[in-house]
Amino acid sequence: MQVTRNKILAVFGVLGLVLYFVSVWWSVEPNPIKPVSSQTDNGKLIVGYATTTALIDTMETLLDKPGGWLSNDIMPPSVMMDNMPAFEFGALEQVRDLALTMRKEFSRSQSQSTADTDLLGAHSKLNIDNTSWLVPSAEGEYRDAIKLLKLYRAKINDADNNNAQFYARADNLNEWLKEVQKRLGSMSQHLSASVGQERLNTDLAGDSSARQSTPGLSSNEIKTSWWKIDDVFYESRGSAWALLNFMRAIEVDFADVLEKKNAEVSLRQIIRELEATQQTVWSPLVLNGNGFGLVANHSLVMANYISRANAAVIDLTNLLSQG
């Protein structure tokens, strides 16, 4: 009886060890993606190919990395993992933002023009709940979205097909950058809240006639739960990873626009700050020390890079807005 019990414990011990190493392997984050461009027969760059490919490759990388899409897994070890699912969700939010902008701005010449049907379908499928696992599954919908994005890419890559376009203009690039600003600002606030701080209410600042539906407090104590600190950190890391992929592609497709506005350096600064967010995390835990305490605070370090990237995005937006 004792022998059988020891065998059972040994089996569970080995199984636990195997699951642990599998979870470590599945937690390895993907490397940033390099932009891919395409040219016509006469050597002219096909506008929009790099951005669309970056969107496709980002989603394919998330789906095909070790372990696949983990956010909706209900079996061990995935169900016990939270860092990689948080990474996936952060990247997915950036994917959704870019897909929406491509549908509303990049593929349309003016407000009265019709939306591309493939982009419309792709954006719809990307908005399924990332934890959906039954019918339809998140992976299935995301792969269908990739197929539609590839159809759109094939159309803009065909010189004889005028039914699909990608317009690289300063005004529509600015529309996407405004969404990026909101994402980066929100990420920075969540990361900074790891140590807790009192924030004054500035919701109505700048407009003496502004009103809101319900009264707000003059100040709030904001602090991220200890249990959520690593999730916020890896969600921000995943978001920055996807954004880095897209910024590198934007540098290719909007090269002429950036050169005309003398804004190439501003975009490179954004890319540099985002690259810094992808440095290797050597600590086995996301530490939450005080700002000037003995223990590091990884969230504040990440918030620093995110805030600097956001400042560079604001500078780029201002440059693009100038005549």
Secondary structure, DSSP 8 states (H G I E B T S, - for coil): -HHHHHHHHHHHHHHHHHHHHHHHHHT-----------B-TTS-B-TTHHHHHHHHHHHHHHHHSTT---TT--STTGGG--HHHHHHHHHHHHHHHHHHHIIIIIT-SSTTS---HHHHHHHHHHTS-TT--SSS-HHHHHHHHHHHHHHHHHHHT-TT--S------HHHHHHHHHHHHHHHHHHHHHHHTTS-EEEE--TTTT-TT---SS---SEEEE---GGGHHHHHHHHHHHHHHHHHHHHHHHHHTHHHHHHTT-HHHHHHHHHHHHHTTS---SSS--B--TTSSS-BHHHHHHHHHHHHHHHHHHHHHHHH--
